[in-house]
Amino acid sequence: MAVKVLLDPSFRLTETIFAEDDLQRIHAVADVVWGRDEPIDEDQLAAVAPELDIIVTGAWRHGHPSRFPRLRAILEVGGHLPPQEDLDYDYCSSHGIRVLGCAPAFGPAVAELGLGLALASARQIGWTDRAFRTGEPNWSHTSFATEIGDTFTLYGKQVGLIGFGGLAQSLRPLLAPFGCRIGVYDPWITDTFLRRQGVEPLDLDTLLATSRVIFVLATPSSSNRALITAEKLDLIGSDAVLVLLSRAHVIDFDALTDRLLAGRFRAAIDVYPEEPIGQDHPIRRAEHAVLSSHRAGANTEALRSVGRLVADDLEALCTGRVPRMMQVAQPEFVRLRG
């Protein structure tokens, strides 16, 4: 009996995430149901529910998994594992239903932009570009310093990573050529594991106070909302750079904005509390910030990587093998997210 796969990627577009050869691989190993960009309607879902083995979805909107008696895997293509209130993970675990996420497809692209943002801030690339265009270039033969401080290189600097998941592990090799000393704060990973990865486990206060470049990479959870408070931000050195790359959920964004406007330190920001952020938001006036419009993973290569990982793991699942490419939903992580 052919494996029946519901291909329901909305809000993603099929042509955006799947190269033609990856789609062909899926159709070669499975009987594909739906396969359209708009969400499957409830009547059609109910009609095929008893026959579905695997569901590929942009967001879980399919009801309780018990309605799919043959279901053995859920593959998400939106970029985030379904929240616990939408999907009963305990039921999935007890009934052998794998839940797999596509986050590994975005890790390298997001890490690359994170490095770029750090360099842009440390070397004041954005500030220099703006000054040049307004007729006031800061030529190096007149001064190395600017109104937002001196530039610096990443070579040999102390770097702090807040969170050591897939994104941090994609960033770490990009930092290797700079010979950075890397400290990590991640309360969900043991110190032994971190040391074996060649990084130094640090408490949050020490990391903020001692790092020249700080990358905020933690996945949002119920326990880390506004983890980096106003008081924590005041620990950051005046010559440091904060790179906000994962989610604004992790930081007191109003306090961060106030400190950037006051010139307390520099930052590079790709994520915001509301997107798009208001035209009148004061962060837009912060000379000490390099601003990016949540574009770290927004490129064709990263999106096509989603389709490739899905095709790889579907091929494994449909042929009785172990899927190895996508992120496995761990019970502890799911409970942490709330």
C-alpha positions in Angstrom: 0.0 0.0 0.0 1.4 3.4 -1.0 2.3 5.9 1.7 -0.3 8.7 1.6 1.1 12.2 2.3 -1.0 15.3 2.8 1.0 18.2 1.2 -0.6 21.3 2.8 2.3 23.8 3.1 0.2 27.0 3.4 1.4 29.7 4.4 4.4 28.7 2.3 4.1 28.5 -1.5 4.9 25.1 -3.0 7.1 26.6 -5.8 9.0 28.7 -3.2 10.1 25.8 -1.0 10.3 22.9 -3.5 12.6 22.6 -6.4 11.1 20.5 -9.2 13.4 17.6 -8.6 12.5 17.5 -4.8 8.8 17.4 -5.7 9.4 14.6 -8.1 11.2 12.7 -5.4 8.2 13.0 -3.1 5.7 11.9 -5.8 8.0 9.0 -6.6 7.7 7.5 -3.1 4.3 8.6 -1.9 0.7 9.1 -3.0 0.4 12.9 -2.6 -2.9 14.4 -1.5 -3.9 18.1 -2.0 -0.5 19.7 -2.9 -2.0 23.2 -3.3 -0.9 26.5 -1.8 -4.2 27.3 -0.1 -5.1 25.3 3.1 -7.1 22.1 2.6 -10.7 22.6 3.5 -12.3 20.7 6.4 -14.6 18.5 4.2 -11.8 17.3 2.0 -9.5 16.8 5.1 -12.2 14.7 6.8 -12.6 12.5 3.7 -8.9 11.6 3.5 -8.1 11.6 7.3 -8.4 7.8 7.8 -5.9 7.2 5.0 -3.1 9.7 5.8 0.3 8.4 6.9 2.2 11.7 6.9 1.2 15.4 7.0 3.4 18.2 5.6 2.1 21.5 6.9 3.0 25.2 7.2 1.1 25.4 10.5 -0.9 22.8 12.4 -4.6 23.5 11.7 -5.8 19.9 11.3 -7.4 19.2 14.7 -6.4 16.5 17.1 -4.0 13.9 15.7 -6.3 11.1 16.9 -8.5 11.7 13.9 -5.7 10.3 11.7 -5.5 6.6 12.7 -2.6 5.8 10.4 -0.6 9.0 11.0 3.1 8.4 11.8 4.8 11.8 11.1 4.1 15.5 10.9 6.6 17.6 9.0 6.3 21.4 9.4 7.6 23.8 6.8 6.8 27.1 8.5 10.0 27.4 10.5 8.6 26.8 14.0 7.3 23.6 15.6 3.6 23.8 16.3 2.8 25.2 19.8 1.6 22.8 22.4 -1.8 24.4 22.5 -2.3 23.5 18.8 -0.8 20.0 18.7 -1.1 17.3 21.4 2.5 16.2 21.7 1.8 13.7 24.4 -0.6 11.9 22.1 1.9 12.0 19.3 4.6 10.6 21.5 2.5 7.8 22.9 1.2 6.8 19.4 4.6 6.9 17.7 3.9 10.0 15.6 7.2 11.8 14.8 7.0 15.7 14.8 9.8 17.2 12.6 10.6 20.8 12.1 12.4 22.6 9.2 14.5 24.9 11.4 17.8 23.3 10.2 17.1 24.7 6.7 17.4 28.3 8.0 20.3 27.9 10.4 23.2 28.6 8.0 21.5 31.5 6.3 20.5 33.2 9.6 24.0 32.6 11.0 25.6 34.1 7.9 23.5 37.3 8.2 24.2 37.4 11.9 27.9 37.5 11.2 27.3 40.2 8.6 25.3 42.3 11.1 28.0 41.9 13.7 30.7 43.1 11.3 28.5 45.9 10.0 28.1 47.2 13.5 31.7 46.6 14.7 33.1 48.3 11.6 30.3 50.9 11.4 29.5 50.0 7.8 25.9 51.3 8.0 26.9 54.5 9.8 29.7 55.2 7.3 27.4 54.6 4.3 24.8 57.1 5.7 27.5 59.7 6.4 29.0 59.3 3.0 25.6 59.8 1.3 24.9 63.0 3.2 28.2 64.5 2.3 30.1 64.0 5.6 32.3 61.0 5.1 34.6 60.1 8.0 37.8 59.6 6.0 40.3 57.3 7.7 43.2 59.8 7.2 41.4 62.3 9.4 40.1 60.1 12.2 39.5 56.5 13.1 36.9 57.3 15.7 33.3 58.5 15.0 30.5 59.9 17.1 29.4 56.4 17.9 32.8 55.2 19.0 35.8 53.4 17.5 35.6 50.6 15.0 37.0 47.2 16.0 37.6 43.8 14.3 36.3 40.5 15.5 39.8 38.9 15.7 40.5 37.5 19.1 37.4 39.1 20.7 35.3 37.6 23.5 31.9 36.6 21.9 28.9 35.6 23.9 26.1 33.3 22.6 22.7 33.4 24.4 21.3 30.0 23.4 23.2 27.1 21.9 20.7 25.4 19.6 20.9 24.9 15.9 21.4 28.5 15.0 24.3 29.0 17.4 25.9 25.8 16.1 25.6 27.2 12.6 27.3 30.4 13.7 30.2 29.0 15.6 32.2 27.7 12.6 31.7 31.1 10.9 33.4 32.7 13.9 36.3 30.2 13.9 38.6 32.1 11.4 38.5 35.1 13.8 39.9 33.1 16.7 37.1 34.4 19.0 36.8 33.1 22.5 33.2 32.0 22.8 31.1 31.9 26.0 27.6 30.4 26.1 24.6 30.9 28.3 22.0 28.1 27.8 20.4 26.8 31.0 19.0 23.8 29.0 22.4 22.4 28.1 24.9 20.9 30.5 28.3 22.5 31.1 29.9 19.2 30.1 28.3 19.3 26.7 29.2 22.9 26.1 32.9 22.4 27.0 33.1 19.4 24.7 31.9 21.8 21.9 34.9 24.0 22.6 32.9 26.8 24.2 32.9 28.1 27.8 29.6 27.9 29.8 28.9 31.3 31.5 26.1 32.7 33.6 24.1 35.4 31.8 25.4 38.3 33.9 29.1 37.3 33.2 28.4 36.8 29.5 26.8 40.3 29.1 29.5 42.0 31.1 32.5 40.4 29.5 31.6 39.9 25.8 32.6 42.4 23.1 30.0 40.9 20.7 26.8 39.3 22.1 24.5 37.2 19.9 20.9 36.7 21.1 20.0 33.3 19.5 17.6 31.7 22.1 14.4 30.2 20.9 11.4 31.9 22.5 9.8 30.1 25.4 7.6 30.7 28.4 10.7 30.9 30.6 12.7 33.4 28.6 10.3 36.2 27.8 12.1 39.5 28.4 15.0 37.5 29.8 17.4 40.4 29.0 15.9 43.0 31.2 16.8 46.7 31.5 19.1 45.8 34.4 20.8 43.1 32.3 21.3 45.5 29.4 23.1 47.9 31.8 25.8 45.2 32.3 26.8 45.4 28.6 30.1 47.3 28.0 30.0 50.7 26.2 32.3 49.3 23.5 30.2 46.2 22.9 27.8 45.1 20.1 24.5 43.3 20.7 23.2 41.3 17.8 19.4 40.4 18.1 18.9 37.6 15.8 16.3 35.1 17.1 13.3 36.8 18.5 12.6 40.1 20.3 10.6 38.0 22.8 13.9 37.4 24.6 14.7 41.1 25.3 13.0 44.2 26.9 12.9 46.0 23.5 11.8 49.3 25.0 14.8 49.3 27.3 17.1 48.3 24.5 15.7 51.2 22.4 16.3 53.7 25.2 19.9 52.6 25.7 20.7 52.7 22.0 19.3 56.2 21.7 21.4 57.2 24.6 24.5 55.7 23.0 25.2 53.2 25.7 26.4 50.5 23.3 25.9 49.4 19.7 23.4 46.8 18.3 22.4 45.1 15.1 18.7 44.0 15.0 16.8 41.7 12.7 13.7 41.0 14.7 11.1 43.3 16.5 8.2 43.0 18.9 5.8 43.8 16.1 6.5 43.3 12.4 6.4 45.5 10.5 7.4 47.9 13.2 5.7 51.3 13.3 7.1 54.1 11.1 7.2 56.3 14.3 9.0 53.7 16.5 12.1 55.4 18.1 14.4 52.5 17.1 14.4 54.0 13.6 16.3 57.0 14.9 19.0 55.0 16.7 22.3 55.9 15.1 23.9 53.2 17.2 21.9 50.4 15.6 22.2 48.6 12.3 18.6 47.6 11.4 17.5 44.7 9.2 13.8 43.9 8.4 13.7 40.2 9.6 15.6 39.1 6.5 18.1 36.6 8.0 16.4 33.6 6.6 14.6 35.3 3.8 16.4 34.1 0.7 15.7 31.6 -2.1 18.4 29.2 -1.1 17.2 28.8 2.5 13.6 28.3 1.4 14.6 25.7 -1.1 16.5 24.0 1.6 13.2 23.5 3.4 11.9 21.5 0.5 15.1 19.5 0.2 15.0 18.5 3.9 11.3 17.5 3.6 12.0 15.4 0.5 15.0 13.7 2.1 13.0 12.8 5.3 9.9 11.8 3.4 12.0 9.5 1.2 13.4 7.9 4.4 10.0 7.6 6.1 8.3 6.2 3.0 11.0 3.5 2.5 11.1 2.4 6.2 14.3 4.3 7.1 15.0 6.8 9.9 14.6 10.5 9.0 17.8 12.4 9.8 17.6 15.8 8.3 14.8 17.8 10.1 14.6 18.9 13.7 13.0 16.3 16.1 10.5 17.8 18.5 12.0 17.0 22.0 9.4 16.7 24.8 11.4 19.0 27.1 11.7 21.6 24.5 8.0 21.5 23.7 7.0 21.9 27.3 9.5 24.8 27.7 7.9 26.6 24.8 4.4 26.3 26.4 
